[in-house]
Amino acid sequence: MKRILVPLDGSALSEAVIPVVLDLAAQMPVEITLLRVVLPFIDENYGYLGWGPVGEWAGVYPPIEEGIAHARAYLEEVRSRMGAAAAGVVVDARAGLLPDAILAAIGDTKADVVAMSTHGRGGLGRLVMGSVTDLVIRLASVPVLVVRPHPVPGAKRPQAAAKG
């Protein structure tokens, strides 16, 4: 294992995987890529609106470049919280649809492993809400390390499960 891809969505839940990844990095030299995907603009009445302001929507939605800059700033902030371990961390902010952008990033970064968190929904919740993590697990060409941040009684950190 030389490269780990860590998709983040800006939530504390998605960041719950970071301590697990840092534990792995402490045991072996790895390059960590923090990924944030900027989604296209969707309007509940008009559907897909594309990547930037057009026509009457100009000024309502920011251009995609602004979204990518915001995503990059977020990733840099996450990296700064990683302390000394941040030396081997790369940030990647890109536009795309989930999970397609994550799957593309696997190839672009030559990742050996994807590490991500999951809400851990089951049954009807998973059926209704879907799961980006589930799709990545099923479609990724590399193992996916999944961290469920809800603590198990007596556990000191999130539980991890790997698909290989």
C-alpha positions, 0 to 999 in steps of 0.5 A: 500500500503506497497511496490512500485516497480519502474522499471527504464531503465537508462533514465531521462524519466523513472526517472520522476516517482520518484518524484511522488513515493516520494510524496506517500512515504511522506504520508505513510510508504512504501518500494520502490524497484528500479528495473533495468533489464539487457537485453540479448545480441541481434545482428541484424545479428545473433539474440539472443546471450545469456547472455555472451561471447561465441566463436568468440563473447568473448570479444565483449559483457561483461558477464552478471555479469558485466551488473548487476554490472553496473545496480546496480551502476546506481540504487545506484546512483539514490538512493543517489539522493533521499536524506533522502527518500532513507532510505526505498529504496531497489535496485534490478538489474537482468537479463531478458526479458522485461516485464517478469522480471518486472512481476517476480519482482512484485512477488519477492518483493511482490509489491502492486503497480508498478510505471513507466513512459511512453513515451505516444506514441499513434497510429502508434508510439505505434503500431510500437514501442510497449510499455513495460508499456502497457504490464505491465499494461495488465499483472500485478497482481497489480495496475500500476501507470503510469506517463506521464512526458510531462507536461500539461500546468499549471501542476507542476509535471508529470500527473499520472494515475492509473490502478486498 
